[in-house]
Amino acid sequence: MTDINKFLTDIQKSLKYKRQNNGGKCDYKLVKNDIRRLFERNAAAVGELADSVYEYWENEYIYRSADLAEEPSEENRNRLAAYLAFLENSDEYQDLISDKDWEEFGRLVNFEAEELDVDVLQDLMKILVSKGAY
């Protein structure tokens, strides 16, 4: 299981490093590959589902932002951590996951179900049912 706070710290380190090497500026374009790899590595147990969840977060919360230079905001970093916690069968930060998010997770899990380990799939389905995603 992933330490969600370590995940958030690793994102902060990446942001800080990119700022230091870019004249004090950092926008999402500079860190998106690092954050994506970090997320996928931490959610390796769910395979391609991690990529699908990341893309949902990116499209729904990052690219709809008024200012990509301010992304990922603290709220969006915490939201991504909540998504990782869900994939890891943890309840950390779940108050940041909206009903719309839960419904999308249900759709994504259904789509990737054949590729998931049965135990992982059962754990995810239990959470999704309890959150009213189905």
C-alpha positions as CSV (number, residue, x, y, z in Angstrom):
1,M,0.0,0.0,0.0
2,T,1.2,3.5,-0.9
3,D,1.9,6.1,1.7
4,I,-0.3,8.9,0.4
5,N,1.5,11.6,2.2
6,K,4.8,10.5,0.7
7,F,3.1,10.6,-2.7
8,L,2.2,14.3,-2.1
9,T,5.7,15.0,-0.8
10,D,7.1,13.6,-4.0
11,I,4.9,15.8,-6.1
12,Q,6.1,18.8,-4.1
13,K,9.7,17.8,-4.7
14,S,9.1,17.6,-8.4
15,L,7.4,21.0,-8.5
16,K,10.3,22.5,-6.4
17,Y,12.9,21.0,-8.7
18,K,11.2,22.2,-11.9
19,R,10.9,25.8,-10.4
20,Q,14.6,25.8,-9.4
21,N,15.6,24.8,-13.0
22,N,13.1,27.2,-14.7
23,G,13.8,30.6,-13.2
24,G,11.3,30.2,-10.4
25,K,8.5,29.3,-12.7
26,C,6.7,26.1,-13.1
27,D,3.5,25.1,-14.9
28,Y,1.7,21.9,-15.5
29,K,3.4,21.3,-18.8
30,L,6.8,21.0,-17.0
31,V,5.7,18.5,-14.4
32,K,2.9,16.5,-16.0
33,N,5.2,13.6,-17.1
34,D,6.8,13.4,-13.7
35,I,3.5,13.4,-11.8
36,R,2.0,10.9,-14.2
37,R,4.9,8.4,-13.8
38,L,4.8,8.9,-10.0
39,F,1.0,8.2,-10.0
40,E,1.3,5.2,-12.2
41,R,4.2,3.7,-10.3
42,N,2.3,4.1,-7.0
43,A,-0.8,2.5,-8.5
44,A,1.0,-0.3,-10.3
45,A,-1.3,-2.9,-8.9
46,V,-4.2,-1.7,-11.0
47,G,-2.3,-1.5,-14.3
48,E,-3.9,0.5,-17.1
49,L,-6.7,1.7,-14.7
50,A,-4.2,4.0,-13.1
51,D,-3.5,5.6,-16.5
52,S,-7.3,6.0,-17.1
53,V,-7.9,7.6,-13.7
54,Y,-4.9,9.9,-14.2
55,E,-6.3,11.0,-17.6
56,Y,-9.7,11.7,-16.1
57,W,-8.1,13.9,-13.3
58,E,-6.0,15.7,-15.9
59,N,-8.9,16.4,-18.3
60,E,-11.5,17.2,-15.6
61,Y,-9.5,19.3,-13.2
62,I,-6.2,20.4,-14.8
63,Y,-7.1,21.3,-18.3
64,R,-10.3,23.1,-17.2
65,S,-8.3,25.4,-15.0
66,A,-8.2,29.0,-15.8
67,D,-4.5,29.1,-15.4
68,L,-2.2,26.1,-16.2
69,A,0.7,28.0,-14.7
70,E,-0.9,27.5,-11.2
71,E,-1.5,23.8,-11.8
72,P,-1.5,21.4,-10.2
73,S,-3.0,23.4,-7.3
74,E,-2.9,22.1,-3.8
75,E,-6.5,21.1,-4.1
76,N,-5.9,19.2,-7.3
77,R,-2.8,17.5,-5.9
78,N,-4.9,16.4,-2.9
79,R,-7.6,15.2,-5.2
80,L,-5.1,13.1,-7.2
81,A,-3.9,11.7,-3.9
82,A,-7.5,10.8,-3.1
83,Y,-7.7,9.0,-6.4
84,L,-4.6,7.1,-5.6
85,A,-5.9,6.2,-2.2
86,F,-9.1,4.8,-3.8
87,L,-7.0,2.7,-6.2
88,E,-5.0,1.5,-3.2
89,N,-8.2,0.6,-1.2
90,S,-7.6,3.4,1.4
91,D,-10.1,6.0,2.6
92,E,-7.6,8.9,2.8
93,Y,-8.9,12.1,1.3
94,Q,-12.1,10.5,0.0
95,D,-14.1,13.6,0.9
96,L,-12.4,15.2,-2.1
97,I,-13.9,12.7,-4.5
98,S,-17.2,14.0,-6.0
99,D,-20.2,11.9,-6.9
100,K,-19.3,12.6,-10.6
101,D,-15.8,11.2,-9.9
102,W,-17.3,8.1,-8.3
103,E,-19.5,7.5,-11.3
104,E,-16.6,7.9,-13.6
105,F,-14.5,5.5,-11.5
106,G,-17.3,3.0,-11.8
107,R,-17.2,3.3,-15.6
108,L,-13.4,3.0,-15.7
109,V,-13.3,0.0,-13.4
110,N,-15.9,-1.7,-15.5
111,F,-13.9,-1.0,-18.7
112,E,-10.7,-2.3,-17.2
113,A,-12.2,-5.2,-15.1
114,E,-10.9,-8.0,-17.3
115,E,-7.3,-6.8,-16.8
116,L,-7.5,-6.4,-13.0
117,D,-6.6,-9.0,-10.4
118,V,-9.8,-10.5,-8.9
119,D,-9.0,-9.4,-5.4
120,V,-8.2,-5.9,-6.5
121,L,-11.4,-5.8,-8.6
122,Q,-13.5,-6.9,-5.6
123,D,-12.0,-4.3,-3.3
124,L,-12.6,-1.5,-5.9
125,M,-16.2,-2.7,-6.5
126,K,-17.0,-2.7,-2.8
127,I,-15.9,0.9,-2.5
128,L,-17.8,1.9,-5.6
129,V,-21.0,0.2,-4.4
130,S,-20.7,1.9,-1.0
131,K,-20.2,5.3,-2.7
132,G,-23.2,4.8,-5.0
133,A,-21.3,4.7,-8.2
134,Y,-23.6,1.9,-9.6
